[in-house]
């Protein structure tokens, strides 16, 4: 098997992490992340300091909820809930690999930004990112090493 080494900034790692999470969540028929992305495509200023915050936020929530309903309908056509819940639908290996990579990246980003975490990675916050990755595919988990300012 070929292996590769890549050097990324923290921002690039976060973008890859988010893309991988979207990939495997779509395969799990969890479209809420896609609805969030689509609802904010116009670079909305959702900050509470915006004088039009309530108006913009309410419109965003309506748009997100509508998109969620549309995406749920698409999932129902593509893979009916009864089939998904029966356990007969299996995730493909690419989705499982994407989840492994995502888990590894989110954990390493957590460790790099939380220097007070213990050797297992847990802090008082107990966030999902603080858990070490759990391999779900047949592939080895990727190795990530912080090379600068970690």
N, C-alpha and C positions, 0 to 999 in steps of 0.2 A: 504494500500500500504506500502511495506517495504521501508525504506530509509537507505542510507549508508553514512558514512563519510570517506573520504580518505585524507591523507596528501601527497602532492606532492611537488617536487622542481619546481622552475620556468622552468627549462629545460624540465622536465617531462610534465608540463602543456603545453608547446609549442609543444611538440611532439604529445600530444593528440589533441590539437587544429588543428594542420596540418592534422592529420589523419581524424578527423571529417570533416574538410573542403573538403578533397579529397573525402570522402564518399558521401557527399551531392552534390558536384559538378558533380561527375560521374552520379548520379541520374538525374541531370539536363542536362546531355549529354554535359558537359563542360570538355573535356579531356585534356585541355592545361596543367593543373597541373600535371596530370599523365605523359604527354610527357616530362615535365621538370624533373620529378623524374627519369624517365627511361633514359633520355639523360645524366644525371649526375651520373649514377650508378657506374661508374668506378673511383669515387673520383677525378674528374678532377681538376687540379689546374687552375682555371679561373682568378687568380689574375693578375692585370695589370703588376705586377713586374716580372712575369714569362717571361723569355727570349723568350719562344715559344708561348706567349699569343695569338697573332693573328692567328697562325696556329691552336692552340687548340680551341680557341673561334669560329673560322669559322667552324671547324669540328663539334663542339657542336651545333651550330645553324643549320647546315645542318641535323644533326641527329635528333634534336628536331623537326624541320619542317617536316621531313619524318615521324617521329613517330606521330605527330599531324595529318597528312593526313591519316595514317593507323587507328588511333583511330577514326577519323571522319567517315571513311568508316565502321568501326565496329558499331558505333552508328547508322549509316544509315541503316544497316542490322537489328539491334536489334529494333530500333524505328525510322522508317522513318521520315524525317524532316516534311513532310506534316502532319503526325499524331501528332508530337510534337507541331507544330505550330497551330493546329486546336483547342487546348485547351481541347481535349478529354483525353489526357494522364494526369493522376493525380499522384503526388508524393505519395509514401507510407508513413505511419506514422513514420517509423524508420528514414527515410530521414529527415522528418520535425523535429523530436526530435534531430537528429544529428546536424541540423542547429541551433536549440535553444541552445544546449550545447556549440557549437562552438562560437556562438555570446556572450554567457555569459563569456566563458573563455577569448576570445580575449579582451573583455571590461575590465575584472578584471586585466588582464596582462597590459593593457594600463594604468589603474589607478595606479597600483603598480609601474610602471616605469616612470610615469609622475606626480610627486607629485604637480606640479604647475597647474594641471587642476582644473577647477572650480567644483562646486558641481554637475553639470550635466555631467562633464567629458570632456568638450570641451576645447581645447587649440587653440592657434593661427594656428596650423597645420591643423585642421579639417580633420583628417584622419578617415577612416571608422572604425578603432578600437576605436575611441573616442566616438562613438555613443552607447548609452545604448542598450542592446539587445531588439529586437522586437519579441515577442512570435509568432511563426508560427505554432506550434503544439497545440494539446489539453492538453498537459502536463504543469504543472507549470515549470517556469524557474528554473534551479538549483541555489542553494545558494552557493556562494564561499566567504570565509573569509580568508584574508591574516593573518597568525598567527605569522609571523616572518619577521622583517625588512621591513615593509610596511609603 
